[in-house]
Structures are given as C-alpha cells and as structure tokens.
Amino acid sequence: MVDRRQGPLRRVPQPQGLTRVLRSGLMPIWADPARGERVRLLADDDLTLLAMFVAPPSARPTASDLRALPGTDLARFAEVAMRDLPGVQVTAGLDEAAALTAAGAVVGRSLVHMVRQDLQDDSPPLRWAAPHLAAGLSVVGVESVNDDTLEAAQRLAYGSAPDHGPFIGAHEPGLFSSLLAGELLGPVYQDASIAVLDAGGGVVGGLIATRWEGIGSEWRGGPWVAEVFTIPGAPLLLGRSLLARAVAVSALDGHRAVGLTMSATNRARHLHERLGFRDAFYRVTLDLPGTWPGGPEGQRG
C-alpha cells in the first residue's frame, strides 16, 4: 500500500491479521474479520490503532458508532477521523462527539439508546404478548410481507420527519432491506418482528427486532428493536402495543434485556418509559467536513 497524503511516497505496512479497505490518497482504513464483517479500524501514522466503527451498507459514506479505542487521546482520535473520513456522516458517543466537534465536525441530531433490563427478575405482564388489535386488523410475521411493501409503509409513517428515524439514513433507499437482511444490526429476531395488516392486506404498522451483538460495553448483545412504526390513521397506541409485545416475547424467550434507539426529541419517548425502558447510553450524529474521495461505492466495499 502506498501512502500519497503528503511528501514523498512511502510504503505503509499491513498490520498482522488486518486487511486494507483502500481509500485514494489517505491512510488505509482497516478491516478486522475477527471483530465483525463490517467493523472498520482507523490507524495513526505509525499504524497504532485508534478507533473503530461499523460501515453499514449505505449509498452515503457512513460510520456508525465511531469510538476511540481504550487509551487513545481523543484530540488525536478526532484529527485522524477528520483526515481519513472526510465527508462522512458518523454517530459517536458523547466524549468522541465533543472531540470531533472541537475539530470542526457539524452536529446533527442526538440519539438515545433505551434498555428494558431485568426481564426475568421483573418480567412484563403475560398479556403484553398478545397485542390488542382493532377490528379488521391482523398480525403476520415480517417474513410474510414483501420488503418493498414494508419499506413503503415505514416511509409513510415518518413522512416529513425523518429525524425521528431510529438510525442514520432511515429514508435512504435500500437501507430498510439491508436491515431485514441482517446487515445493519444483526439477524432479524423473527419471534418479535411482526407487521400489522388491515382487511385489504395493507401494512398499517410494524416492528422489526434484531439480535444485535453491539460492539461496546454499553450493550452485550440481545434483542434490539430496530424499527417500530405506524402509518397515519393507524389506531392510537398501536406502536406501543407492538413494543410491549416485543418486550414480552423477549422475556418469554429467556432474554434478560431488550433495547431500542430513538431520537432524543421523539415525543413517544415517555411511552417507552412506561414500558420499563430507561436511558442507557447516547449517541450524536455528526457530519465531517470535506468530500469522500472514493464515491458511494467505497462504502460498500
């Protein structure tokens, strides 16, 4: 690998066990298959690993959960991230977000990750497992509904307020299909994932849960509600009923906790708190200045 950033050309050795994700004109971004298929690593000039993130399949270059590795100086972390991820949209923890902001990143929205703990010691009511539905509505597993149909309903649900979406690029074409394919937050948790249909077979609401491993100490793995939505005109509190069902199913399956992500400004937050969810950790979305040199196709490599 040749480093063309500054000065004379020089060879950049390859750290043992890592593979390069080539980026024109920048230090390589590294992949470590042992950490996960889409986990990427940033390194300093001397190849000291400084940070890791997840690169979801996305038309826009995206770095999810960008975090400094233990012992990394946050100022240097920010410098390297700005250098190697120009034009990338990232999510980061509060400390990393502060360092990136000080280095010139533009803050977007705040996300809160909420967790319902102690599902076994403080189990939810069994009745939650059977959501109350209005006349004419029925429930099917999400695998029974076409991906495009589900995505169209999700887009209709968010309407002109995409900032209430649960993850970066909630309105981006194809990202919902990637979620259903298990490429974003792990495989779909089929027992908890359902769609609500009207009498004509149209989707009026849905919940997608996954088995998310996580990549940090805040979440050790388990059911994660990646999406819950209802379209305009759906029965009041249908989304709450779907979420309550996911909590109950997770408990019945023996899981100890279930989590979800939402915008910190989402008005439904208090409804989640009534189901036992509490704030667990936070992320901030930021736009890093510059232009990504590899084009959108580079993100998918």
N, C-alpha and C positions, 0 to 999 in steps of 0.2 A: 504493500500500500504506500502511495506517495502522498506526502503532506504538501499541499500547494498554498497554504494560507498566507504565509509571509516569508520573505527572504528566499535563500536557495532551497531547491528541492531536497527533501530528506526522506529517508525510509522510516516508516512507522512500523515497528514490530507488532506482532499479534500476541496478545496475552493468551496464556495456555487455557484451553477449554472454551474460549470465546470465538465467535465468528463475526466478521465485519458486515455491517449494513452500510454499503458505500454511500457517501454523500459528496458531491462535487465541490471541491475547494475547501472542505472543512475536515477537522479531525474525524475519524470514523466514529460512527455510533455502533456500539457493540451489542450482540445478542448472545445470551447465555441459555441454551436449550434446557439446562438443568433447572432454571428458575421459572420457565414457562415459555410457551410458543411465542407470545407477543411481548415479553418483557425485554426492554432495551436498557442499555447502560451508557452513561457518559463518562469520559475519562479526561484527566488533566494531561498536560503536555508530556509528562513523564509516565503516562499510562496508569497512574493511580486512579482507580475507580471512584467517582464522586457521587453519582446519582443513578437512580433507576426510575423507569416509568413503563407504562403499558401503552403500546401503539395499537389502538383499535383499528379495524378496517374502516377507513373513512376517506371520503373524497377530499377533505381538508386535512392537512397535516395536523395531527393531534397527539398530545402526550398526556395521558390520563394518570393521575396520582403520581406526579413527578415529586420525588422525595430525595433528600440528601442522604447518603449512606452514613452510618454511625461514624463520628469523628471528623466529618467533613466540615470545613469552615464555610459558613453559609454565604459569606461575601464571595468567596471563590466559586462556590456552587452556582451562584447567580451569574457570575461572569462567564462561566463555561456554558451554562444553559443558554444565555443570550447569544453566545458565539456559535454554538452548534445547533440551535433550534430557532433560527430566525424565521419570523412569520408564522410560528406555530402557536396554536391555542392549547393551553395547558390547564390542568387542575392541580392544585398543590395544597398542602397543609398550611396552617396559619404562619408558622415560622418561615417556611420556604417562600410563601406568598409575600411576606414582608420584605424578604431579601430581594426577590425579583422586582417588586415594586420600586424599591430603592435604586435598583439598577436600570429602571426605565420601562418596565412592563406596565401594561394598562389593565386595571382591574375590571372584571366583568361582573359576574353575579356570585353570590355566596350560596353554598350548598350545605345542608345539614344531613348527616347520616344518623338516623334514629334506630335504636335497637330495643326490642322487647325481650328482656332477659328472663331467666328462671322459668322457662316454660314447663319444666317438670315439677319444681317445688311450688310454683304459683300458677298452676295450669288454668287456661282460659275455660269459660263455660263450654260444655259439650255442644250446646245448641248453636254456637257460632259456626260449627262445621256444616250446617245446612242453612245457607242464606235464604232469607225471606224474599221472595220474588213476587212482583205484581202479576196479576192475571195476564196470560198471554206470553210471558217470558219463560225461557228455559235456559239451562246451563249445559255446555258441552266442553270437552277438553280443547285446549287451543290447537292441538294437533289435528282436530277435525275441521278447522277453518283455514281457508287459503291465506297465506302470508300477506298477500296484497290487500285482501279484504280487511284483515286485522289492522294493517298499517293505515289504510284509508280511514278507518274509524278512529284510530289514535290521533291522526292529524286533525280530524273533525273535532275531536274532544279538546285539543289545545287551541284551535282556532288562531286568533291573533295574539296569543300569549305564550309563545314558545319558551319564554324564560321559566315557565312552570314545569317544563320537561325535566325528567329525572337525571338526564345525563347530557353531556356535550353533544350538540347536533341532533337533538330529538326530532327535528323536522327534516333531517338530511336524508335524501332518497337512499334506500338500501340499508340504512343503519338498523332499522327495525328488523329486517330479515336477518341481519348479522346477529342480532340479539337472539332471535328464535333459533338460529343455527348454533348457538353456544359459543360464539366468537368474541363476545364482549365481557360477560360476567359469568362464564361457565355454562354447563349444560342446563337446559330448562328443567325445572323441578315440576314434573308433569302432574303430580298429585295435587299441587296447589294452584296450577295455572289453568284458568278457565276463561271462557268467553260467554257472555250473556246474549242470547238471541231473542228477537221479537217474533211475533207469529209468522211473519213473512221470511224469516231466516236472516234478517239484517242484524249486524252486530251493534248493540247499544252500550256495551261496556266490556271490560276485560281486565284480567290481572295476569301478569307474567312474572313468575318467580324463577329464580335460578339457584344453582348450588355454587355459590361464589366462594372461592378459596380465599380471596383477599391477598394482599402482598405485604401486610404490615402487622404490627402488634395490636392495632385497634380492632381488627376482625380476624378471628382464627378460622373462619370458614363455617358454612352452613347456609340455610335458606335465605335468599335475599330477594325482596320484592323489587324487581327492576322497573315494572310498569304497572300502574293501575289507572284506568281512565273510564269515563262515561261520556257519551255524546250529549250535546244539548237536547233537552227534553226527556232525558232518562229519569226514572223515578228518583226522588230525593233520597240521599244517603245510600244509593246503590253501591257506590265506591267503598263506603265504609263497611258495608256488608261483605263485599268481596275481600277486603283486607282482613276483616275479622275471621272469615273462613280460612284464609291463608295461615293466620296465627294458630287457629285450632288444628288444622291439618298438620302443621309443623310439630305441634305438641304431640299429637296422636302418633306421629311417625318417630317420636323419640328424640327430636332435636331439643336443644337447651335454649336456643335463642333464634330470633328471626330479625332481619334488618331491612331498612329501606333508605332511599335517598330522595330528598326533595329540595326545592328551592327554599331558602330561609324565609322568603316573603310569601310562600304559598299559604293561602287562607285556610286550607284544610289541615294545617299542622295541629290545631287543637283537637281535631277529631282523632288523629293518630294517638295523641297523648291519652285520650280517654280509653283507648285500647291497650294502654300499658307501655307504649313506646316512649322512650326518653332520648334526649340528645346524647350522642355518644362521641362523635368527632365531626370535624368540619373540614370543608374544602372550599377553595376560592378558584374561580376561573379567571385566567389572565390571557391577554394577547401579547406575545413577544414581538417587538418591533423587527422590521426587516422583511425580506422576501425569501420564502423557502426555495432553495436552488434546484431541488430535484423534481418539482412539479408534484401534482397529486399522486401520480403513480408511485412515487417514492415511499409514500406512507404505507402502501400495501405490501411492500417487499419484505 
